[in-house]
């Protein structure tokens, strides 16, 4: 099953992360009126985690069983070629800018996609790729969860997913509570931010959302105003949040109904998202996310740095070129390699 109107939201999340990394000081993102949104824009990664859990249920919900080998091969065919290409491009960018110091251990951990299991190594090399290391935990876990608990997507499946989500959510917040651990220590080590197990709650919540969707998908109708209400609630949460762990916990609870409502929606928002151009932007969002650092690095140091143009012009030009490069990578690398490497019965 494919839900086209949800695809475009991946592009929005990817662009929010690009703005977080490179556009905070650029107009209009430096405005007092919206800077609080930019401050938390990397929460798009949390959205990706919830959406990933949702999509897995939607994609495999009609199957009797998920083959571990076939599933892992297909997921790696989807993400690994562009992942490696982005890493090679980054190393090339470092070479062109005379930057040296790539450690063999960092390179090995990144190639194996296990860097986030070592929090002090999570942000080495192409730092956005830490989330792909987390996704690998989800991919390894999903066949077991589906075959044992989800495959019939009945009431017990929903109950189990709810229980697993609540437990993982509770554990996360206990880790973040000063009564049990000292947050600065954990944060400095990157434990809460990057360690794969501390993100499991978001993937499981996505699974739960997918199971609920399969139960009520026949109730599709216009949910435009409900979607706008949830978006407003997210904005207010970010504006007035003082201490909640929004990246790993609180906003995942709001992302779940947002994804569900968009998937069930038949209103004008869905008509806006469900067109060929928006769907294509969603399709190339993985490239936008994983290629942002090497593309910005090479463009800035090799072409833009000495032009004397303003920072705003630099940012918007490089962002446009990132989108173009991601589209080319999708056609030349991502899609062909996925078709070549995916499991063939």
KOLSETOR-58864 format. One record per residue (C-alpha): x, y, z. Coordinates in Angstrom, 3 decimals. Layout:
! residues N
> px,py,pz
> X,Y,Z
...
! end
This chain:
! residues 345
> px,py,pz
> 0.000,0.000,0.000
> 1.246,3.473,-0.906
> -0.038,6.730,0.596
> 1.138,9.471,-1.739
> -0.046,12.454,0.303
> 2.299,11.538,3.163
> 5.352,11.458,0.875
> 5.649,15.240,0.558
> 5.942,15.601,4.338
> 9.321,13.877,4.114
> 10.543,16.765,1.973
> 9.288,19.302,4.535
> 11.082,17.444,7.353
> 14.314,17.166,5.343
> 14.281,20.871,4.479
> 13.633,21.765,8.126
> 16.810,19.887,9.060
> 18.805,21.652,6.319
> 17.608,25.014,7.666
> 18.554,23.929,11.203
> 22.094,23.059,10.110
> 22.817,25.891,7.679
> 20.086,28.524,7.730
> 19.605,29.654,11.323
> 21.281,32.998,10.749
> 19.687,33.588,7.342
> 16.587,35.605,6.546
> 13.750,34.987,7.412
> 14.804,32.202,9.769
> 16.650,34.622,12.041
> 13.438,36.568,12.659
> 12.244,36.671,16.274
> 8.815,35.548,15.102
> 9.949,32.166,13.771
> 13.433,31.612,15.187
> 11.964,29.394,17.924
> 10.837,26.997,15.181
> 14.287,26.926,13.599
> 15.838,26.245,16.995
> 13.953,22.939,17.105
> 13.860,22.239,13.368
> 16.070,19.175,13.755
> 13.041,17.521,15.335
> 12.409,16.543,11.717
> 14.594,13.520,12.493
> 12.080,12.444,15.135
> 9.354,12.806,12.512
> 11.345,10.540,10.191
> 11.588,7.886,12.916
> 7.836,7.881,13.582
> 7.059,7.937,9.866
> 9.469,5.053,9.288
> 7.590,2.890,11.790
> 4.286,3.854,10.179
> 5.438,3.133,6.617
> 6.809,-0.278,7.593
> 3.379,-1.375,8.817
> 1.638,0.053,5.759
> 4.108,-1.611,3.386
> 3.971,-5.074,4.983
> 0.551,-5.077,6.621
> -0.992,-7.459,4.093
> 1.767,-10.061,4.354
> 1.620,-13.260,6.361
> 5.269,-13.091,7.266
> 8.275,-10.830,6.725
> 11.433,-12.590,5.595
> 14.369,-11.142,7.520
> 16.845,-11.620,4.659
> 14.548,-10.203,2.014
> 13.520,-7.283,4.203
> 17.067,-6.275,5.180
> 18.294,-6.644,1.603
> 15.525,-4.392,0.320
> 16.087,-1.767,3.000
> 19.851,-1.706,2.370
> 19.209,-1.492,-1.377
> 17.096,1.558,-0.626
> 19.493,3.477,1.627
> 23.049,2.134,1.410
> 24.236,3.133,-2.104
> 23.449,6.823,-1.584
> 24.705,6.583,1.998
> 28.127,5.430,0.761
> 28.092,7.951,-2.095
> 27.489,10.786,0.398
> 30.377,9.529,2.541
> 32.719,9.364,-0.454
> 31.608,12.841,-1.529
> 32.351,14.203,1.940
> 35.847,12.696,1.962
> 36.408,14.175,-1.497
> 35.271,17.552,-0.187
> 37.699,17.317,2.695
> 40.481,16.426,0.269
> 39.676,19.413,-1.935
> 39.740,21.741,1.068
> 43.019,20.256,2.353
> 41.314,18.917,5.442
> 42.924,15.774,6.784
> 42.411,13.552,9.779
> 39.911,10.867,8.790
> 40.337,8.135,11.372
> 40.127,4.531,10.151
> 37.900,3.611,13.101
> 35.448,6.412,12.317
> 35.346,5.347,8.682
> 34.773,1.695,9.596
> 31.967,2.512,12.038
> 30.267,4.718,9.471
> 30.557,2.173,6.661
> 29.066,-0.466,8.948
> 26.345,1.994,10.010
> 26.973,1.375,13.701
> 28.449,4.756,14.698
> 25.498,5.717,16.900
> 26.092,2.717,19.145
> 29.231,4.578,20.238
> 27.783,7.994,21.239
> 31.116,9.782,21.081
> 31.429,8.603,17.459
> 27.849,9.286,16.357
> 28.611,12.641,14.699
> 31.837,11.679,12.976
> 32.230,12.177,9.221
> 28.852,12.798,7.531
> 27.120,13.680,10.789
> 23.445,13.501,9.638
> 24.043,9.809,8.945
> 23.838,9.058,12.681
> 20.089,8.675,12.187
> 20.633,5.967,9.558
> 22.600,4.046,12.174
> 19.515,4.307,14.399
> 17.244,3.256,11.526
> 19.261,0.061,11.182
> 18.102,-0.956,14.665
> 14.527,-0.441,13.502
> 15.117,-2.490,10.368
> 16.686,-5.380,12.266
> 13.867,-5.349,14.839
> 10.895,-5.028,12.510
> 10.729,-8.570,11.030
> 10.673,-10.033,14.540
> 8.065,-7.553,15.807
> 5.878,-8.104,12.753
> 6.073,-11.900,12.679
> 5.474,-12.285,16.414
> 3.058,-9.473,17.226
> 1.893,-7.349,14.292
> 1.023,-9.603,11.373
> -2.672,-10.019,12.164
> -3.015,-6.304,13.085
> -5.875,-7.093,15.477
> -6.605,-5.711,18.926
> -3.790,-7.647,20.587
> -1.285,-6.239,18.087
> -2.369,-2.704,18.937
> -2.269,-3.508,22.660
> 1.265,-4.904,22.397
> 2.515,-1.932,20.353
> 0.920,0.433,22.880
> 2.574,-1.387,25.789
> 5.985,-1.459,24.089
> 5.736,2.234,23.238
> 4.740,3.223,26.792
> 7.585,1.205,28.302
> 10.203,2.608,25.909
> 8.839,6.131,26.399
> 8.947,5.754,30.187
> 12.523,4.442,30.104
> 13.598,7.416,27.999
> 12.132,9.939,30.410
> 13.631,8.140,33.400
> 17.025,8.474,31.740
> 16.396,12.170,31.304
> 15.211,12.741,34.887
> 17.856,14.154,37.283
> 16.527,11.900,40.059
> 17.970,8.888,38.241
> 20.808,10.207,36.070
> 22.662,13.446,35.611
> 21.452,14.857,32.271
> 24.564,16.912,31.439
> 26.701,13.768,31.546
> 24.350,11.842,29.286
> 23.893,14.765,26.928
> 27.644,15.352,26.643
> 28.150,11.730,25.704
> 25.378,12.006,23.165
> 23.623,9.106,24.841
> 20.051,10.369,24.770
> 20.483,12.227,21.499
> 22.090,9.505,19.430
> 22.001,6.055,21.060
> 19.669,3.846,18.962
> 17.717,2.325,21.866
> 16.650,5.758,23.104
> 14.804,6.261,19.805
> 12.977,2.946,19.743
> 9.876,4.547,21.282
> 9.403,6.700,18.180
> 9.593,3.784,15.749
> 7.199,1.708,17.861
> 4.793,4.645,18.042
> 4.927,4.732,14.255
> 4.125,0.996,14.211
> 1.164,1.625,16.496
> -0.054,4.448,14.247
> 0.184,2.139,11.228
> -1.805,-0.593,12.963
> -4.513,1.911,13.881
> -4.568,3.169,10.286
> -5.144,-0.350,8.947
> -8.095,-0.660,11.306
> -9.787,2.604,10.355
> -8.576,3.319,6.815
> -12.142,2.973,5.505
> -12.992,6.157,7.443
> -11.121,8.434,5.062
> -12.648,11.907,4.936
> -11.640,15.551,5.050
> -9.415,16.185,8.076
> -7.926,19.498,6.961
> -8.910,21.454,10.058
> -7.781,18.681,12.397
> -4.407,18.597,10.636
> -4.055,22.366,10.999
> -5.014,22.085,14.671
> -2.285,19.496,15.311
> 0.245,21.656,13.461
> -0.754,24.627,15.625
> -0.325,22.491,18.732
> 3.165,21.510,17.569
> 4.074,25.167,17.003
> 2.767,26.171,20.440
> 4.646,23.288,22.052
> 7.907,24.434,20.498
> 7.274,28.071,21.387
> 6.470,27.509,25.046
> 8.528,24.384,25.716
> 11.087,24.843,28.485
> 12.232,21.390,29.511
> 10.465,18.593,27.619
> 12.641,16.268,25.563
> 10.873,17.120,22.318
> 13.274,15.314,19.991
> 12.885,11.839,21.430
> 9.594,11.994,23.240
> 6.965,14.689,23.386
> 6.647,15.665,19.738
> 6.527,12.027,18.668
> 3.146,11.932,20.405
> 1.987,14.805,18.200
> 3.613,13.484,15.031
> 1.638,10.226,15.274
> -1.841,11.793,14.957
> -0.487,14.183,12.317
> 0.673,11.258,10.172
> -2.578,9.386,10.754
> -4.764,12.369,9.850
> -2.789,13.194,6.706
> -2.988,9.544,5.608
> -6.774,9.453,6.122
> -7.393,12.903,4.693
> -9.323,13.508,1.475
> -9.474,17.307,1.792
> -7.688,20.088,-0.038
> -4.416,19.510,1.821
> -4.204,16.008,0.418
> -5.006,17.291,-3.046
> -2.163,19.787,-2.607
> 0.326,17.124,-1.448
> -0.871,14.413,-3.831
> 0.504,15.754,-7.088
> 3.413,14.539,-9.156
> 5.806,17.365,-8.249
> 5.239,17.171,-4.482
> 5.512,13.395,-4.528
> 8.813,13.661,-6.403
> 10.171,16.122,-3.834
> 9.257,13.603,-1.163
> 11.006,10.849,-3.096
> 14.288,12.793,-3.224
> 14.102,13.843,0.438
> 16.500,11.089,1.511
> 19.101,12.545,-0.846
> 18.468,16.045,0.495
> 19.029,14.779,4.016
> 22.085,12.576,3.495
> 23.850,14.798,0.919
> 23.420,18.175,2.628
> 26.804,18.276,4.363
> 29.055,17.168,1.471
> 27.169,19.274,-1.097
> 27.300,22.434,1.042
> 30.958,21.776,1.874
> 32.047,21.396,-1.742
> 29.883,24.194,-3.118
> 30.991,26.696,-0.500
> 34.702,25.967,-0.459
> 35.214,25.335,-4.157
> 32.797,27.749,-5.833
> 31.087,30.284,-3.568
> 33.482,31.336,-0.836
> 35.381,33.866,-2.907
> 32.458,35.323,-4.870
> 31.706,37.996,-2.287
> 27.942,37.366,-2.233
> 25.861,37.693,0.914
> 25.231,34.828,3.299
> 21.557,34.737,2.349
> 22.386,34.352,-1.345
> 24.914,31.643,-0.513
> 22.427,29.665,1.545
> 19.559,29.805,-0.937
> 21.788,29.034,-3.907
> 23.374,26.041,-2.165
> 19.956,24.817,-1.019
> 18.641,25.008,-4.585
> 21.696,23.134,-5.854
> 21.243,20.521,-3.108
> 17.708,19.860,-4.354
> 18.931,19.623,-7.955
> 21.823,17.346,-6.991
> 19.497,15.154,-4.913
> 17.168,14.806,-7.895
> 20.053,13.782,-10.148
> 21.318,11.352,-7.508
> 17.839,9.854,-7.234
> 17.695,9.186,-10.984
> 21.346,8.145,-11.456
> 22.218,6.346,-8.201
> 19.387,5.803,-5.763
> 16.654,4.385,-7.985
> 18.835,2.273,-10.339
> 20.846,0.769,-7.465
> 17.687,-0.013,-5.515
> 16.285,-1.898,-8.497
> 19.591,-3.694,-9.019
> 20.196,-4.743,-5.417
> 16.706,-5.435,-4.098
> 15.626,-9.011,-3.420
> 14.366,-10.846,-6.472
> 12.302,-13.979,-5.742
! end
